[in-house]
């Protein structure tokens, strides 16, 4: 299953954002350094006691239906509740129990999701004034101070005890995520792919969110399309709530080996598509770009190469990624995707012998020496592949910190020229040669 989601909800001005910042931006919790999981405007990936989760901040809930902004916030909160595995209902100890707190508790009870009442602004937990929040009938409230961090560790202990644990998956299973903006046809594409092949083995409820992994077998390989329920559910979410689309993309990317980025041929590649593609690439996942609705695109025999060229001019890393031009509506080339998934998976696990890597490094250095830095000779002595998925090489030299970025790109392109690794990022780690 994917990383759990914990959402902060409550009426305005109770300190949700301050608590959010306390958890994700202070010593009490560690914001992940993993590429692709940096903080967004409304959510961040945090870790406590070795357990990772996404923390989501939401706007304050009010009962003023006349205010358009309030109703927009309410809709956003409703989506947060649907998406979350655990809810933290934040209340204000200084203001005391408010009628709206009862209303928020009622909304959360009606959702059926587990929630914890967090009483903020309790600078001294020995003060008993916060006891009135027992009246909400939602279990034992947890007193905290987002301002000074008191009791925040106890709160996080409770959070990680209540969020679901990831179930182990078979190492032989190939996990594929279909990602992209809302309304580009992701669910239609997956349904067409699974329906036409008629090889669905099972649909397994994977999490408390009823995420469904659709499993099929292709040429003897088990392929799991992760969280297809999320794809279907996404169509019910307003496009304006863009960060939930980003959150779902990140959760799917975390669970996947390979990501299929679906884009709309009639809209071409836009900035949001690029952002999602970069998330998958930086997270070290395999990537395939699927241009959907190709049947609606006015084209000639050079349209596909021109389309690819335009995309690669916007993001050079897409030059290493296969493109497929399909139509979920007509089924055109949809099944070809399975062959490309298997091909990219094989490239992802490719291992190159150390002797071959060193021969290639010697050739590249012979063609172009690393430039001097600060008057010092920069020499690269040897290299070896240290990992797969994604392919990762360690290159050892006398001054690894002085190797210019453009020279690392030169090595990267030289390694790709020799071994391909189509559809996968290649990582190069510069290391100091032991004396």
C-alpha positions in Angstrom: 0.0 0.0 0.0 1.0 3.6 -0.4 2.2 6.1 2.2 -0.8 6.9 4.6 -2.4 10.3 4.6 -3.1 12.2 7.8 -5.3 15.4 7.4 -5.6 18.3 9.8 -9.2 19.6 10.0 -11.1 22.1 12.1 -12.7 25.5 12.2 -10.6 28.6 11.4 -7.9 30.0 13.6 -7.3 27.0 15.8 -3.7 26.6 14.7 -3.8 23.9 12.1 -1.1 25.5 9.9 1.2 26.1 12.9 0.8 22.4 13.9 1.5 21.4 10.3 4.7 23.4 10.3 5.7 22.0 13.7 5.3 18.5 12.5 6.9 18.7 9.1 9.5 21.5 9.6 10.9 21.0 13.1 13.0 18.3 14.9 9.8 16.5 16.0 9.5 15.0 12.6 11.8 14.7 9.6 10.7 15.9 6.1 11.9 13.3 3.8 15.1 14.1 1.7 14.0 11.7 -1.0 13.8 13.3 -4.4 10.2 14.0 -5.5 8.8 14.2 -2.0 9.5 17.9 -1.2 6.8 20.0 0.5 4.0 21.3 -1.6 1.7 24.2 -0.6 -0.8 22.1 1.2 1.0 18.8 2.1 4.3 17.4 3.0 5.9 13.9 3.5 6.9 13.5 7.1 8.4 10.6 9.2 8.2 9.6 12.8 9.7 6.5 14.5 10.6 5.2 11.0 7.1 5.5 9.7 6.4 7.8 6.8 3.1 9.6 6.1 1.8 12.6 4.2 0.4 15.4 6.3 -2.3 17.5 4.7 -3.3 21.0 5.8 -6.8 22.2 5.1 -8.7 25.5 5.4 -11.0 26.2 8.3 -14.6 24.8 8.2 -17.4 27.3 8.8 -21.2 27.2 8.5 -21.5 30.3 6.4 -22.9 28.9 3.1 -23.3 32.4 1.7 -19.5 32.9 1.4 -18.2 31.4 -1.8 -14.7 31.0 -0.4 -16.1 29.2 2.6 -18.0 26.7 0.5 -14.9 26.1 -1.7 -12.9 25.4 1.5 -15.6 23.0 2.6 -15.5 21.1 -0.6 -11.7 20.9 -0.3 -12.0 19.6 3.3 -14.5 16.9 2.1 -12.0 15.7 -0.4 -9.3 15.7 2.3 -11.5 13.5 4.5 -12.2 11.1 1.7 -8.5 10.8 0.9 -7.2 10.5 4.5 -6.4 7.4 6.5 -6.5 9.3 9.7 -7.9 12.8 10.7 -6.6 15.2 13.3 -9.4 17.4 14.5 -7.7 20.5 15.8 -9.5 22.7 18.5 -8.4 25.8 20.4 -7.9 25.5 24.2 -7.8 29.2 24.7 -11.1 29.9 22.9 -12.7 26.9 24.6 -15.3 24.5 23.2 -17.1 26.2 20.3 -20.5 25.1 18.7 -18.7 24.6 15.4 -16.4 22.1 17.1 -19.4 19.9 17.7 -20.4 20.3 14.0 -16.9 19.3 12.8 -16.9 16.3 15.1 -20.3 15.3 13.6 -18.9 15.6 10.1 -15.9 13.4 11.0 -18.1 10.8 12.7 -20.3 10.6 9.7 -17.3 10.0 7.4 -16.5 6.8 9.3 -12.7 7.6 9.2 -10.7 7.4 12.5 -9.9 10.7 14.0 -8.1 12.2 17.1 -9.1 15.4 18.8 -6.0 17.6 19.2 -6.4 20.4 21.6 -3.9 23.1 20.5 -2.6 26.1 22.5 -2.2 24.1 25.7 1.1 25.6 26.9 0.9 23.7 30.3 -0.7 20.2 30.0 -1.2 20.2 33.8 -3.8 22.9 33.3 -7.2 21.1 33.3 -9.1 23.7 31.2 -8.8 21.6 28.1 -10.8 18.8 29.7 -14.1 20.3 28.4 -13.2 18.8 25.0 -14.2 15.4 26.4 -17.7 16.6 25.7 -17.2 16.0 22.0 -17.5 12.3 22.8 -14.6 11.4 20.5 -12.2 9.7 22.9 -9.4 11.2 24.9 -8.3 14.6 23.5 -4.6 15.1 23.1 -3.3 18.4 24.5 -0.4 20.0 22.5 1.2 23.4 21.9 2.1 23.9 18.2 3.9 27.1 19.3 6.5 25.4 21.6 6.1 21.8 20.6 4.9 20.4 24.0 3.3 17.0 23.7 3.8 16.9 19.9 5.9 13.7 20.3 3.1 12.0 22.2 0.7 13.0 19.4 3.0 11.6 16.7 3.4 8.3 18.7 -0.4 8.0 18.6 -0.6 8.9 14.9 1.9 6.2 13.8 0.1 3.7 16.0 -3.2 4.4 14.2 -2.1 4.7 10.5 -2.1 1.5 8.5 1.2 -0.4 7.9 2.4 -1.3 4.5 1.8 -4.9 3.5 4.8 -6.7 1.9 4.6 -7.2 -1.8 6.1 -10.0 -3.9 9.5 -8.8 -5.2 8.7 -10.5 -8.6 5.6 -8.4 -9.1 5.9 -5.4 -11.5 4.0 -2.4 -10.1 2.8 0.1 -12.6 1.2 3.5 -11.9 -0.8 5.4 -14.5 -0.3 9.0 -13.5 -1.3 12.4 -15.0 -3.6 15.3 -14.7 -7.4 14.8 -14.0 -9.5 14.2 -17.1 -6.8 13.0 -19.5 -8.4 9.5 -19.7 -6.4 7.5 -17.1 -9.3 5.4 -15.9 -10.6 4.7 -19.4 -7.1 3.7 -20.5 -6.6 1.2 -17.6 -10.1 -0.2 -18.1 -9.5 -0.7 -21.8 -6.1 -2.3 -21.1 -7.5 -4.7 -18.5 -10.8 -5.3 -20.2 -9.4 -6.2 -23.6 -6.8 -8.6 -22.3 -9.3 -10.3 -20.1 -6.5 -11.4 -17.9 -7.5 -9.8 -14.6 -6.4 -12.2 -11.8 -7.9 -10.3 -8.9 -8.9 -7.0 -7.5 -7.5 -6.8 -3.9 -8.6 -4.1 -1.5 -5.2 -2.7 -0.4 -5.9 -0.1 2.2 -8.5 1.4 4.5 -9.2 3.8 1.6 -10.4 0.9 -0.5 -7.6 1.5 -3.0 -7.8 -1.3 -5.5 -4.8 -2.9 -7.2 -5.8 -4.4 -10.5 -3.6 -7.4 -11.3 -3.0 -9.1 -14.6 -0.5 -11.6 -16.1 1.3 -10.8 -19.3 3.8 -13.2 -20.9 4.2 -15.0 -17.5 4.8 -11.7 -15.6 2.5 -10.5 -13.0 1.7 -6.8 -13.5 -0.1 -4.8 -10.8 -1.7 -1.5 -11.7 -1.5 0.3 -8.4 -4.5 2.1 -6.8 -6.9 2.0 -9.8 -9.6 3.0 -7.4 -7.7 6.3 -7.0 -7.9 6.8 -10.8 -11.7 6.2 -10.8 -12.2 8.4 -7.8 -10.2 11.2 -9.3 -12.9 11.9 -11.9 -15.3 13.0 -9.1 -12.9 15.6 -7.8 -13.1 19.1 -9.1 -10.1 20.1 -11.2 -9.6 23.1 -9.1 -8.4 21.0 -6.2 -5.1 20.5 -8.0 -2.9 19.5 -5.0 -5.0 16.4 -4.3 -4.2 15.3 -7.8 -0.5 15.9 -7.0 -0.9 14.0 -3.7 -2.4 11.0 -5.4 0.3 11.1 -8.0 3.0 11.0 -5.3 1.3 8.1 -3.5 1.0 6.1 -6.7 4.6 7.0 -7.7 5.9 5.7 -4.3 4.3 2.3 -4.8 5.3 1.9 -8.5 8.3 0.5 -10.3 7.2 2.1 -13.6 5.0 5.1 -14.2 2.9 5.6 -17.3 2.3 9.3 -17.7 -0.9 9.9 -19.6 -1.2 13.2 -21.5 -3.9 14.6 -23.7 -2.8 14.8 -27.3 -5.3 17.7 -28.0 -3.7 19.8 -25.1 -0.1 18.7 -25.7 2.4 18.6 -22.8 1.8 21.4 -20.2 3.6 22.4 -17.0 1.5 20.2 -14.8 2.4 17.2 -17.0 6.0 18.1 -16.7 5.8 18.4 -13.0 4.3 15.0 -12.6 6.9 13.5 -15.0 9.7 15.0 -13.0 8.3 13.6 -9.8 8.5 10.1 -11.2 11.9 10.6 -12.8 13.5 12.2 -9.6 12.0 9.4 -7.5 14.0 6.9 -9.6 11.0 5.3 -11.3 10.8 4.0 -14.8 8.8 6.3 -17.1 6.7 5.9 -20.2 4.8 8.8 -21.8 1.5 7.7 -23.3 -0.1 10.3 -25.6 -3.9 9.6 -25.3 -6.7 10.7 -27.6 -4.3 10.5 -30.6 -7.4 9.7 -32.7 -8.6 13.3 -32.1 -5.3 14.9 -33.1 -5.0 16.4 -36.6 -2.0 14.7 -38.0 0.2 13.6 -40.9 3.0 11.1 -41.1 5.4 13.4 -39.2 3.0 14.4 -36.4 4.3 11.9 -33.8 8.0 12.7 -34.3 7.2 16.5 -34.1 5.1 15.9 -30.9 8.0 14.0 -29.3 10.5 16.7 -30.3 8.4 19.5 -28.8 8.1 17.5 -25.5 11.8 16.8 -25.3 12.6 20.5 -25.9 10.6 21.3 -22.8 12.3 18.6 -20.6 15.6 17.0 -21.9 15.2 13.9 -19.7 12.2 12.9 -21.9 14.8 12.2 -24.6 15.5 8.9 -22.7 11.8 8.0 -22.4 9.6 6.0 -24.8 6.5 7.7 -26.2 3.4 5.8 -27.3 0.5 7.4 -29.2 -2.8 5.7 -28.2 -6.5 6.1 -28.0 -8.3 4.6 -25.0 -11.6 5.2 -26.9 -10.7 3.1 -29.9 -8.1 0.9 -28.3 -5.4 2.0 -30.8 -2.0 0.8 -29.7 -3.2 0.4 -26.1 -1.9 -3.2 -25.8 1.5 -2.2 -27.2 1.9 -0.5 -23.8 2.4 -3.8 -22.1 5.3 -4.7 -24.3 7.0 -1.4 -23.5 6.3 -1.8 -19.8 8.1 -5.2 -19.9 11.0 -3.7 -21.9 11.5 -0.8 -19.5 11.3 -3.2 -16.5 14.2 -5.2 -18.1 16.3 -2.1 -18.7 15.7 -1.1 -15.1 17.3 -4.2 -13.7 20.2 -4.4 -16.2 23.6 -5.0 -14.6 26.9 -4.0 -16.3 30.1 -5.8 -15.2 32.8 -3.7 -13.5 35.3 -4.4 -16.2 32.9 -3.1 -18.9 32.1 0.0 -16.8 35.8 0.7 -16.4 36.5 0.2 -20.1 33.8 2.7 -20.9 35.0 5.2 -18.3 38.6 4.9 -19.7 37.2 5.6 -23.2 35.2 8.6 -22.1 38.0 10.1 -20.1 40.4 9.5 -23.1 38.1 11.4 -25.4 37.6 14.3 -22.9 39.5 14.9 -19.7 37.7 16.3 -16.7 38.4 20.1 -16.6 40.8 21.4 -14.0 39.3 23.2 -11.0 41.0 25.8 -8.9 44.3 25.0 -10.6 44.1 21.3 -9.5 44.1 18.3 -11.7 40.8 16.3 -11.5 41.3 12.7 -12.2 38.8 9.8 -12.4 40.3 6.4 -11.7 37.6 3.8 -11.9 33.9 3.1 -11.7 31.4 0.4 -10.9 27.6 -0.2 -11.0 26.5 -0.2 -7.4 22.7 -0.6 -7.8 19.8 -1.2 -10.1 16.2 0.1 -10.2 17.3 2.8 -11.0 20.8 1.9 -12.5 23.4 3.7 -10.3 27.1 4.0 -10.9 29.8 5.1 -8.5 32.8 6.9 -10.1 35.9 7.3 -8.0 38.4 10.1 -8.3 40.9 12.3 -6.4 38.6 15.4 -6.2 35.0 14.2 -6.7 33.6 17.5 -5.3 35.4 19.4 -8.1 34.0 17.5 -11.1 31.9 20.0 -13.1 28.2 19.3 -13.6 28.5 19.4 -17.4 31.2 16.7 -17.2 28.8 14.5 -15.1 26.2 14.9 -17.9 28.9 13.9 -20.4 29.5 10.6 -18.4 25.8 10.1 -18.1 25.3 10.4 -21.8 28.3 8.2 -22.5 27.0 5.4 -20.2 23.6 5.6 -21.9 25.1 5.5 -25.3 26.7 2.2 -24.4 24.0 0.5 -22.4 20.7 2.3 -23.1 18.6 2.0 -19.9 15.7 3.2 -21.9 12.8 4.7 -19.9 14.9 4.8 -16.7 16.9 7.5 -14.9 20.6 6.8 -14.5 22.3 8.0 -11.4 26.1 8.8 -11.1 27.6 9.1 -7.6 31.0 10.7 -7.4 33.2 9.2 -4.7 36.7 9.9 -3.3 39.3 7.2 -4.1 40.6 5.7 -0.9 44.2 6.6 -0.2 
